[in-house]
Amino acid sequence: MGGRSNIDLPLSFALLSFAFLLTGCVSNPFLSRSDIANNIARSVDWQASEVPTDTFRLRVYMPRNIPRIRHVTIYLEGDGLAFIDRTRVSADPTPSDPQALRLAIAKPTGTAYVARPCQYTLTRDEERCNFRYWTYERYSDAVVTSMSQAVDHVKSQFGATEITLVGYSGGGVIAALLAARRSDVALLVTVAANLDTDYWADYLEVPRLSGSLNPARLGHLLSRQPQVHVVGTDDEIVPPSVAQSYAAKIDRSLLRTIKYVNNANHDCCWTELWPDIVRDVIR
């Protein structure tokens, strides 16, 4: 896109994101990544729009006919296609298969979706998109501020006064960081999220994310936040111990908020399991 080429990085840093390539399988190689997302959204009569924020343009999917409701649930996408292989950063972080969008449509009423910076919008936001925003600064203040402004937009479209945030994988990190700085988050839900980014990097034996914020360091802001963290018992990319480390650092009572899902790993099989999970988690 726009003449961009993939970016070579040292192996030690590239390994940090390579694990997430496991979630990037394209379900139909003849469709563009944007087409895939649009088709998922259209299946529940949602449509795409773009929200200009102070830092980025962000892709949003919402119902074509938006109801006026007090409480809206907003899903946040994961890190997307950050890396092409073990040594090359992707020129476009748009996910090949948007897992958070697939989770969102399981309960499409009163629900919306926000993609991460530069996902789907790279060609129209090229001057502001830099690979650092989907690598070592993926959870930076600039990214979180932009996502918060998009959440404000969604909330205003529904006329809502409070929100539930649901983040998949790295989107769960963003959701937690948003909950730490907002007063309208009634419930924080994460799915397979690397909530303690320092512990996670140490577990993978790779460098920590310089330039990014770590929710596990925000105990004074998150200890009283209602939250549920859904983890797969077979997840080797973000194992359950990551959520356990986060909870122990924030408030050990939060260990009880971790919901373990048997036979689930990082990318399988949340789409199939989510309709049953969401009924228990989000009431």
C-alpha positions, 0 to 999 in steps of 0.5 A, spaced: 500 500 500 502 506 498 509 503 495 510 501 502 515 495 503 515 491 509 520 493 515 526 488 517 528 488 524 533 484 529 530 477 530 530 478 538 525 484 537 521 481 531 520 474 535 516 479 540 510 479 535 511 473 531 507 469 535 501 473 533 502 471 526 498 464 528 491 469 528 493 471 521 490 466 517 486 469 511 479 465 510 479 467 503 485 469 499 481 472 494 478 477 498 482 483 501 482 484 509 477 490 508 473 486 504 473 480 509 471 485 515 466 488 511 462 482 509 463 480 517 459 486 519 454 486 513 452 479 516 449 483 522 447 489 518 453 493 521 456 498 516 463 501 517 465 508 518 472 512 520 473 516 526 478 522 526 481 523 532 487 527 534 492 522 532 489 517 527 483 515 523 480 509 526 475 504 523 469 503 527 463 498 525 456 499 528 449 497 526 446 501 520 440 503 525 443 505 531 439 504 537 439 509 543 441 506 549 444 507 556 449 502 556 453 500 549 458 494 549 465 496 545 469 491 542 477 492 541 481 489 536 487 485 537 494 487 534 493 485 527 498 483 522 504 486 526 509 482 523 510 478 516 515 473 519 520 472 524 524 478 522 519 483 518 514 488 520 508 488 516 507 494 512 500 494 514 497 492 521 490 490 518 488 483 521 487 478 516 481 475 520 479 480 525 477 476 531 474 481 535 469 483 530 467 476 529 466 476 537 462 482 537 457 480 532 455 474 537 451 479 540 450 485 535 444 489 539 447 494 543 454 493 540 460 496 536 467 495 534 473 499 534 479 497 530 486 499 532 490 505 529 492 504 522 488 498 521 484 498 515 485 506 514 493 506 512 492 509 505 488 514 508 492 516 514 499 514 511 503 520 514 501 519 521 502 511 521 509 509 523 510 501 524 512 503 531 505 504 533 503 496 531 510 494 534 514 497 540 509 503 541 502 499 540 500 500 547 503 508 547 499 514 550 498 516 543 494 510 541 490 509 548 488 517 547 486 515 540 482 509 542 479 513 547 476 518 543 473 513 538 470 510 544 467 517 546 464 517 538 461 510 539 458 512 546 455 519 543 452 515 537 448 510 541 447 516 546 450 511 552 452 513 559 456 507 560 460 502 557 463 495 557 469 494 554 471 487 551 478 487 548 481 481 544 489 479 545 492 486 545 486 489 544 485 487 551 491 491 553 488 497 550 481 496 554 485 495 561 488 502 559 482 505 557 478 503 563 484 506 568 483 513 565 475 513 564 470 513 569 464 510 565 467 503 564 462 499 568 465 492 566 472 490 563 472 484 559 479 481 556 480 475 552 486 472 551 490 478 553 497 479 555 495 484 560 502 484 564 506 486 558 512 485 562 511 478 564 509 476 557 515 479 554 519 475 559 515 469 558 517 469 551 524 471 553 524 477 548 525 485 549 520 488 553 515 493 549 519 500 550 514 506 549 508 502 551 504 502 557 503 496 562 496 495 565 499 491 571 503 497 573 496 501 574 493 498 580 491 504 584 487 505 578 484 498 576 484 495 583 476 497 584 474 496 576 469 490 575 473 486 570 473 479 567 479 476 564 477 470 559 483 465 558 484 459 554 488 453 558 491 451 552 494 458 550 501 458 549 502 465 546 499 468 552 498 463 557 494 463 563 499 465 568 500 472 564 493 474 567 494 471 573 501 475 574 496 482 572 491 480 577 496 479 583 500 485 581 493 489 581 489 486 587 490 478 589 482 478 589 482 479 582 485 472 581 477 470 582 475 474 576 479 470 571 475 465 567 478 459 564 476 456 558 478 448 557 481 446 550 482 454 547 488 456 545 490 463 543 486 463 536 482 457 537 476 457 538 473 463 540 469 465 535 465 458 536 465 458 544 464 466 545 456 466 544 456 461 550 461 465 554 458 472 553 452 470 556 455 468 562 460 474 562 456 480 559 449 480 562 
